[in-house]
Amino acid sequence: MPDHHNVIEFSDVAFSYSDGKTIFRDLSLGLEAGRFYLINGPSGSGKSTLLRLINRLEEPIRGSIFFNGRKLSAYSPPELRRSLLYRACA
């Protein structure tokens, strides 16, 4: 059940690549509107995969991702991508 204070919410998400490498197992995370988040970690820890899941470039093998209280899978990729903004800072 999504928390409607969170714009993006991961609920018990699992993801593995086709080579069998598990990236996330039971990931639960809420991102609130109007806040800035730093995603930091070593190479291969899932930073880019997290963004690929939000953007529906990858799909979780288990669990749900919500955007504004609605399952991410209910949005078409173009509709979703018009609603999101990423800013990469080096």
Contacts in CASP RR format, 6 or more apart in sequence:
PFRMAT RR
TARGET T0000
AUTHOR 0000-0000-0000
METHOD contacts of the structure
MODEL  1
MPDHHNVIEFSDVAFSYSDGKTIFRDLSLGLEAGRFYLINGPSGSGKSTL
LRLINRLEEPIRGSIFFNGRKLSAYSPPELRRSLLYRACA
1 11 0 8 1.000
2 9 0 8 1.000
2 11 0 8 1.000
2 66 0 8 1.000
2 69 0 8 1.000
3 9 0 8 1.000
3 30 0 8 1.000
4 69 0 8 1.000
5 32 0 8 1.000
6 30 0 8 1.000
6 31 0 8 1.000
6 32 0 8 1.000
6 66 0 8 1.000
6 69 0 8 1.000
7 31 0 8 1.000
7 32 0 8 1.000
7 33 0 8 1.000
7 67 0 8 1.000
7 68 0 8 1.000
8 30 0 8 1.000
8 31 0 8 1.000
8 54 0 8 1.000
8 65 0 8 1.000
8 66 0 8 1.000
8 67 0 8 1.000
9 29 0 8 1.000
9 30 0 8 1.000
9 31 0 8 1.000
9 65 0 8 1.000
9 66 0 8 1.000
9 69 0 8 1.000
10 27 0 8 1.000
10 28 0 8 1.000
10 29 0 8 1.000
10 30 0 8 1.000
10 53 0 8 1.000
10 64 0 8 1.000
10 65 0 8 1.000
11 28 0 8 1.000
11 63 0 8 1.000
11 64 0 8 1.000
11 65 0 8 1.000
11 66 0 8 1.000
12 26 0 8 1.000
12 27 0 8 1.000
12 28 0 8 1.000
12 62 0 8 1.000
12 63 0 8 1.000
12 64 0 8 1.000
13 24 0 8 1.000
13 26 0 8 1.000
13 27 0 8 1.000
13 28 0 8 1.000
13 53 0 8 1.000
13 60 0 8 1.000
13 62 0 8 1.000
13 63 0 8 1.000
13 64 0 8 1.000
13 65 0 8 1.000
14 22 0 8 1.000
14 24 0 8 1.000
14 25 0 8 1.000
14 26 0 8 1.000
14 27 0 8 1.000
14 60 0 8 1.000
14 61 0 8 1.000
14 62 0 8 1.000
14 63 0 8 1.000
15 22 0 8 1.000
15 23 0 8 1.000
15 24 0 8 1.000
15 27 0 8 1.000
15 49 0 8 1.000
15 53 0 8 1.000
15 58 0 8 1.000
15 60 0 8 1.000
15 61 0 8 1.000
16 22 0 8 1.000
16 23 0 8 1.000
16 61 0 8 1.000
17 23 0 8 1.000
23 44 0 8 1.000
23 46 0 8 1.000
23 49 0 8 1.000
24 46 0 8 1.000
24 49 0 8 1.000
24 50 0 8 1.000
24 60 0 8 1.000
31 37 0 8 1.000
39 47 0 8 1.000
39 50 0 8 1.000
39 51 0 8 1.000
40 47 0 8 1.000
41 47 0 8 1.000
49 58 0 8 1.000
51 86 0 8 1.000
52 58 0 8 1.000
53 59 0 8 1.000
53 60 0 8 1.000
53 65 0 8 1.000
54 65 0 8 1.000
54 67 0 8 1.000
54 72 0 8 1.000
54 84 0 8 1.000
55 77 0 8 1.000
55 80 0 8 1.000
55 81 0 8 1.000
55 84 0 8 1.000
56 72 0 8 1.000
56 73 0 8 1.000
56 75 0 8 1.000
56 77 0 8 1.000
56 80 0 8 1.000
59 73 0 8 1.000
64 71 0 8 1.000
64 72 0 8 1.000
65 71 0 8 1.000
65 72 0 8 1.000
65 73 0 8 1.000
66 72 0 8 1.000
67 75 0 8 1.000
67 80 0 8 1.000
67 83 0 8 1.000
72 80 0 8 1.000
75 83 0 8 1.000
END
